[in-house]
Amino acid sequence: MGIDDQLQGLSENGKAISPILPSEIKNYLIDIDGTVCDDIPNEEPERMATAEVYPDAQITCNSWFDEGHIITFFTSRTEDTREVTEKWLAENGFKYHGLLMGKPRGGNYHWIDNHLVRATRYKGKFTDLVDKEVTIQVFKS
């Protein structure tokens, strides 16, 4: 199966499948609270409108957007806070393609998908991403 078939979303037997992005395009899924701004809990929604942006978060995210990558913010904020969240993103100059609300709370995420998933834990500073070898959990063969 060639790359053209993959981009068109066709399997080896010609059946439709989910499209696969070219390897140079990343599908960034970026948390909001505690990652690009102050960590605001759902129990204090009045603080969401005035959350402080973390240094370099907007610059880095927007540069990825400008490079042609797909930017989707996802958050544990509830659907009833969508409007204040979209307004905050706009007022703080974030460029993005989508916003997913209602991410499960509590951390310790383990994502299982039929597509390649890479994860980067935010540790206080947005910088360029670098390659690093780590141990991961995979399904037993």
PyRosetta script that sets phi, psi and omega in degrees:
from pyrosetta import init, pose_from_sequence

init()
pose = pose_from_sequence("MGIDDQLQGLSENGKAISPILPSEIKNYLIDIDGTVCDDIPNEEPERMATAEVYPDAQITCNSWFDEGHIITFFTSRTEDTREVTEKWLAENGFKYHGLLMGKPRGGNYHWIDNHLVRATRYKGKFTDLVDKEVTIQVFKS")
pose.set_psi(1, 128.2)
pose.set_omega(1, -178.7)
pose.set_phi(2, -87.8)
pose.set_psi(2, 168.8)
pose.set_omega(2, 179.9)
pose.set_phi(3, -62.6)
pose.set_psi(3, -33.7)
pose.set_omega(3, 178.9)
pose.set_phi(4, -60.5)
pose.set_psi(4, -40.6)
pose.set_omega(4, 177.8)
pose.set_phi(5, -65.6)
pose.set_psi(5, -40.5)
pose.set_omega(5, 179.6)
pose.set_phi(6, -63.4)
pose.set_psi(6, -44.1)
pose.set_omega(6, -179.5)
pose.set_phi(7, -66.0)
pose.set_psi(7, -30.5)
pose.set_omega(7, 178.6)
pose.set_phi(8, -82.1)
pose.set_psi(8, -5.7)
pose.set_omega(8, 178.3)
pose.set_phi(9, 75.0)
pose.set_psi(9, 42.9)
pose.set_omega(9, 178.3)
pose.set_phi(10, -119.7)
pose.set_psi(10, 138.0)
pose.set_omega(10, 176.3)
pose.set_phi(11, -81.7)
pose.set_psi(11, 177.7)
pose.set_omega(11, 179.6)
pose.set_phi(12, -58.3)
pose.set_psi(12, -32.5)
pose.set_omega(12, -179.6)
pose.set_phi(13, -93.6)
pose.set_psi(13, 13.8)
pose.set_omega(13, 173.9)
pose.set_phi(14, 84.5)
pose.set_psi(14, 4.1)
pose.set_omega(14, 178.8)
pose.set_phi(15, -83.4)
pose.set_psi(15, 148.0)
pose.set_omega(15, -179.2)
pose.set_phi(16, -66.3)
pose.set_psi(16, 136.5)
pose.set_omega(16, 173.9)
pose.set_phi(17, -135.4)
pose.set_psi(17, 171.1)
pose.set_omega(17, 176.9)
pose.set_phi(18, -61.9)
pose.set_psi(18, 139.2)
pose.set_omega(18, 179.0)
pose.set_phi(19, -66.4)
pose.set_psi(19, 153.2)
pose.set_omega(19, 178.6)
pose.set_phi(20, -116.5)
pose.set_psi(20, 126.2)
pose.set_omega(20, -179.8)
pose.set_phi(21, -69.1)
pose.set_psi(21, 153.6)
pose.set_omega(21, 172.0)
pose.set_phi(22, -59.7)
pose.set_psi(22, 149.8)
pose.set_omega(22, -174.6)
pose.set_phi(23, -60.6)
pose.set_psi(23, -25.2)
pose.set_omega(23, -178.7)
pose.set_phi(24, -82.5)
pose.set_psi(24, -7.2)
pose.set_omega(24, 178.2)
pose.set_phi(25, -104.7)
pose.set_psi(25, 125.7)
pose.set_omega(25, 178.6)
pose.set_phi(26, -103.4)
pose.set_psi(26, 149.2)
pose.set_omega(26, 177.1)
pose.set_phi(27, -105.7)
pose.set_psi(27, 86.7)
pose.set_omega(27, -177.1)
pose.set_phi(28, -77.3)
pose.set_psi(28, 126.2)
pose.set_omega(28, 171.9)
pose.set_phi(29, -110.9)
pose.set_psi(29, 113.7)
pose.set_omega(29, -170.0)
pose.set_phi(30, -122.3)
pose.set_psi(30, 123.6)
pose.set_omega(30, 176.3)
pose.set_phi(31, -67.9)
pose.set_psi(31, 157.2)
pose.set_omega(31, -179.5)
pose.set_phi(32, -99.6)
pose.set_psi(32, -71.1)
pose.set_omega(32, -173.2)
pose.set_phi(33, -68.7)
pose.set_psi(33, 124.1)
pose.set_omega(33, 179.9)
pose.set_phi(34, 84.3)
pose.set_psi(34, -0.6)
pose.set_omega(34, 179.9)
pose.set_phi(35, -123.0)
pose.set_psi(35, -48.6)
pose.set_omega(35, 175.7)
pose.set_phi(36, -110.3)
pose.set_psi(36, -7.6)
pose.set_omega(36, 179.3)
pose.set_phi(37, -156.5)
pose.set_psi(37, 179.3)
pose.set_omega(37, 175.9)
pose.set_phi(38, -47.3)
pose.set_psi(38, 146.4)
pose.set_omega(38, 178.2)
pose.set_phi(39, -81.6)
pose.set_psi(39, 103.0)
pose.set_omega(39, -177.3)
pose.set_phi(40, -106.4)
pose.set_psi(40, 119.1)
pose.set_omega(40, 178.7)
pose.set_phi(41, -76.2)
pose.set_psi(41, 153.1)
pose.set_omega(41, 178.1)
pose.set_phi(42, -57.5)
pose.set_psi(42, -26.3)
pose.set_omega(42, -178.5)
pose.set_phi(43, -72.0)
pose.set_psi(43, -9.5)
pose.set_omega(43, 179.4)
pose.set_phi(44, -128.5)
pose.set_psi(44, 58.3)
pose.set_omega(44, -174.1)
pose.set_phi(45, -62.6)
pose.set_psi(45, -21.5)
pose.set_omega(45, 179.9)
pose.set_phi(46, -63.7)
pose.set_psi(46, -20.4)
pose.set_omega(46, -179.8)
pose.set_phi(47, -84.0)
pose.set_psi(47, -14.3)
pose.set_omega(47, -173.5)
pose.set_phi(48, -63.2)
pose.set_psi(48, -35.3)
pose.set_omega(48, -176.8)
pose.set_phi(49, -69.2)
pose.set_psi(49, -21.5)
pose.set_omega(49, -175.4)
pose.set_phi(50, -118.9)
pose.set_psi(50, 18.4)
pose.set_omega(50, 179.4)
pose.set_phi(51, -60.0)
pose.set_psi(51, 137.8)
pose.set_omega(51, 179.0)
pose.set_phi(52, -82.3)
pose.set_psi(52, 132.6)
pose.set_omega(52, 177.4)
pose.set_phi(53, -70.9)
pose.set_psi(53, 138.2)
pose.set_omega(53, 175.5)
pose.set_phi(54, -74.2)
pose.set_psi(54, 147.1)
pose.set_omega(54, -178.5)
pose.set_phi(55, -53.9)
pose.set_psi(55, 134.4)
pose.set_omega(55, 175.8)
pose.set_phi(56, 68.8)
pose.set_psi(56, -2.9)
pose.set_omega(56, -178.8)
pose.set_phi(57, -62.4)
pose.set_psi(57, -50.0)
pose.set_omega(57, -178.3)
pose.set_phi(58, -66.1)
pose.set_psi(58, -42.2)
pose.set_omega(58, -179.5)
pose.set_phi(59, -61.3)
pose.set_psi(59, -47.4)
pose.set_omega(59, -178.2)
pose.set_phi(60, -66.3)
pose.set_psi(60, -48.8)
pose.set_omega(60, -179.9)
pose.set_phi(61, -60.3)
pose.set_psi(61, -43.5)
pose.set_omega(61, -179.7)
pose.set_phi(62, -67.6)
pose.set_psi(62, -33.1)
pose.set_omega(62, 177.6)
pose.set_phi(63, -67.3)
pose.set_psi(63, -38.3)
pose.set_omega(63, 176.1)
pose.set_phi(64, -63.3)
pose.set_psi(64, -42.5)
pose.set_omega(64, 177.6)
pose.set_phi(65, -59.2)
pose.set_psi(65, -48.4)
pose.set_omega(65, -178.1)
pose.set_phi(66, -64.6)
pose.set_psi(66, -27.1)
pose.set_omega(66, 177.4)
pose.set_phi(67, -77.8)
pose.set_psi(67, -5.1)
pose.set_omega(67, 177.5)
pose.set_phi(68, 100.7)
pose.set_psi(68, 3.5)
pose.set_omega(68, 177.4)
pose.set_phi(69, -76.3)
pose.set_psi(69, 159.3)
pose.set_omega(69, 179.6)
pose.set_phi(70, -93.4)
pose.set_psi(70, 126.5)
pose.set_omega(70, -178.8)
pose.set_phi(71, -112.9)
pose.set_psi(71, 119.8)
pose.set_omega(71, 174.7)
pose.set_phi(72, -127.4)
pose.set_psi(72, 121.4)
pose.set_omega(72, 174.4)
pose.set_phi(73, -86.6)
pose.set_psi(73, 141.0)
pose.set_omega(73, 174.7)
pose.set_phi(74, -134.3)
pose.set_psi(74, 148.8)
pose.set_omega(74, -169.2)
pose.set_phi(75, -152.3)
pose.set_psi(75, 153.5)
pose.set_omega(75, 172.7)
pose.set_phi(76, -80.6)
pose.set_psi(76, -4.1)
pose.set_omega(76, 175.3)
pose.set_phi(77, -58.1)
pose.set_psi(77, 146.3)
pose.set_omega(77, -177.5)
pose.set_phi(78, -83.5)
pose.set_psi(78, 161.3)
pose.set_omega(78, -176.3)
pose.set_phi(79, -56.3)
pose.set_psi(79, -31.1)
pose.set_omega(79, -179.7)
pose.set_phi(80, -70.2)
pose.set_psi(80, -7.5)
pose.set_omega(80, 176.2)
pose.set_phi(81, -105.6)
pose.set_psi(81, 11.4)
pose.set_omega(81, -179.6)
pose.set_phi(82, -57.1)
pose.set_psi(82, -47.3)
pose.set_omega(82, -175.7)
pose.set_phi(83, -60.8)
pose.set_psi(83, -47.3)
pose.set_omega(83, -179.9)
pose.set_phi(84, -66.6)
pose.set_psi(84, -32.9)
pose.set_omega(84, 179.2)
pose.set_phi(85, -68.9)
pose.set_psi(85, -47.4)
pose.set_omega(85, 178.2)
pose.set_phi(86, -61.8)
pose.set_psi(86, -39.7)
pose.set_omega(86, 178.6)
pose.set_phi(87, -64.5)
pose.set_psi(87, -42.9)
pose.set_omega(87, 179.4)
pose.set_phi(88, -62.4)
pose.set_psi(88, -44.8)
pose.set_omega(88, 178.7)
pose.set_phi(89, -60.0)
pose.set_psi(89, -43.7)
pose.set_omega(89, 180.0)
pose.set_phi(90, -65.7)
pose.set_psi(90, -47.6)
pose.set_omega(90, -178.2)
pose.set_phi(91, -63.1)
pose.set_psi(91, -27.4)
pose.set_omega(91, -179.7)
pose.set_phi(92, -97.7)
pose.set_psi(92, 8.9)
pose.set_omega(92, 170.6)
pose.set_phi(93, 75.3)
pose.set_psi(93, 21.3)
pose.set_omega(93, 178.8)
pose.set_phi(94, -78.1)
pose.set_psi(94, 132.3)
pose.set_omega(94, 173.2)
pose.set_phi(95, -97.5)
pose.set_psi(95, 135.5)
pose.set_omega(95, -179.3)
pose.set_phi(96, -161.2)
pose.set_psi(96, 165.1)
pose.set_omega(96, -179.3)
pose.set_phi(97, -102.0)
pose.set_psi(97, -30.8)
pose.set_omega(97, -176.5)
pose.set_phi(98, -153.6)
pose.set_psi(98, 161.9)
pose.set_omega(98, 178.9)
pose.set_phi(99, -137.9)
pose.set_psi(99, 118.0)
pose.set_omega(99, 179.0)
pose.set_phi(100, -106.8)
pose.set_psi(100, 125.1)
pose.set_omega(100, -178.6)
pose.set_phi(101, -101.8)
pose.set_psi(101, 158.8)
pose.set_omega(101, 170.9)
pose.set_phi(102, 82.9)
pose.set_psi(102, 26.2)
pose.set_omega(102, 175.1)
pose.set_phi(103, -58.4)
pose.set_psi(103, 141.6)
pose.set_omega(103, 177.5)
pose.set_phi(104, -58.0)
pose.set_psi(104, 144.7)
pose.set_omega(104, -179.1)
pose.set_phi(105, -93.1)
pose.set_psi(105, 157.9)
pose.set_omega(105, 170.6)
pose.set_phi(106, 111.9)
pose.set_psi(106, -8.8)
pose.set_omega(106, 178.1)
pose.set_phi(107, 71.2)
pose.set_psi(107, -158.4)
pose.set_omega(107, -176.9)
pose.set_phi(108, 52.7)
pose.set_psi(108, 43.5)
pose.set_omega(108, -176.9)
pose.set_phi(109, -72.5)
pose.set_psi(109, 141.9)
pose.set_omega(109, 173.4)
pose.set_phi(110, -135.5)
pose.set_psi(110, 104.2)
pose.set_omega(110, -173.3)
pose.set_phi(111, -90.2)
pose.set_psi(111, 127.5)
pose.set_omega(111, 176.4)
pose.set_phi(112, -117.4)
pose.set_psi(112, 126.2)
pose.set_omega(112, -173.8)
pose.set_phi(113, -151.0)
pose.set_psi(113, 159.0)
pose.set_omega(113, 175.1)
pose.set_phi(114, -86.7)
pose.set_psi(114, -3.3)
pose.set_omega(114, 174.8)
pose.set_phi(115, -107.2)
pose.set_psi(115, 157.6)
pose.set_omega(115, 177.5)
pose.set_phi(116, -60.0)
pose.set_psi(116, 131.4)
pose.set_omega(116, 178.6)
pose.set_phi(117, -123.1)
pose.set_psi(117, 128.7)
pose.set_omega(117, 173.3)
pose.set_phi(118, -116.1)
pose.set_psi(118, 145.0)
pose.set_omega(118, -179.0)
pose.set_phi(119, -128.2)
pose.set_psi(119, 141.4)
pose.set_omega(119, 175.4)
pose.set_phi(120, -130.3)
pose.set_psi(120, 120.4)
pose.set_omega(120, 179.8)
pose.set_phi(121, -83.9)
pose.set_psi(121, 127.4)
pose.set_omega(121, 177.9)
pose.set_phi(122, -74.2)
pose.set_psi(122, 127.6)
pose.set_omega(122, -179.5)
pose.set_phi(123, -127.4)
pose.set_psi(123, 40.1)
pose.set_omega(123, 171.1)
pose.set_phi(124, 101.6)
pose.set_psi(124, -4.2)
pose.set_omega(124, -179.4)
pose.set_phi(125, -154.7)
pose.set_psi(125, 130.7)
pose.set_omega(125, 174.1)
pose.set_phi(126, -86.9)
pose.set_psi(126, 120.2)
pose.set_omega(126, 177.3)
pose.set_phi(127, -139.9)
pose.set_psi(127, -179.4)
pose.set_omega(127, 172.5)
pose.set_phi(128, -61.2)
pose.set_psi(128, 149.2)
pose.set_omega(128, 176.5)
pose.set_phi(129, -84.5)
pose.set_psi(129, 142.8)
pose.set_omega(129, 177.6)
pose.set_phi(130, -125.7)
pose.set_psi(130, 156.5)
pose.set_omega(130, 177.2)
pose.set_phi(131, -78.8)
pose.set_psi(131, 140.8)
pose.set_omega(131, 179.1)
pose.set_phi(132, -150.9)
pose.set_psi(132, 136.2)
pose.set_omega(132, 177.7)
pose.set_phi(133, -84.1)
pose.set_psi(133, 132.4)
pose.set_omega(133, 179.8)
pose.set_phi(134, -140.6)
pose.set_psi(134, 166.2)
pose.set_omega(134, 175.8)
pose.set_phi(135, -93.5)
pose.set_psi(135, 136.1)
pose.set_omega(135, 178.6)
pose.set_phi(136, -127.2)
pose.set_psi(136, 161.3)
pose.set_omega(136, 174.2)
pose.set_phi(137, -93.7)
pose.set_psi(137, 135.7)
pose.set_omega(137, 177.8)
pose.set_phi(138, -132.3)
pose.set_psi(138, 163.6)
pose.set_omega(138, 176.3)
pose.set_phi(139, -68.0)
pose.set_psi(139, 141.0)
pose.set_omega(139, 176.8)
pose.set_phi(140, -64.4)
pose.set_psi(140, 137.0)
pose.set_omega(140, -180.0)
pose.set_phi(141, -69.0)
pose.dump_pdb("model.pdb")
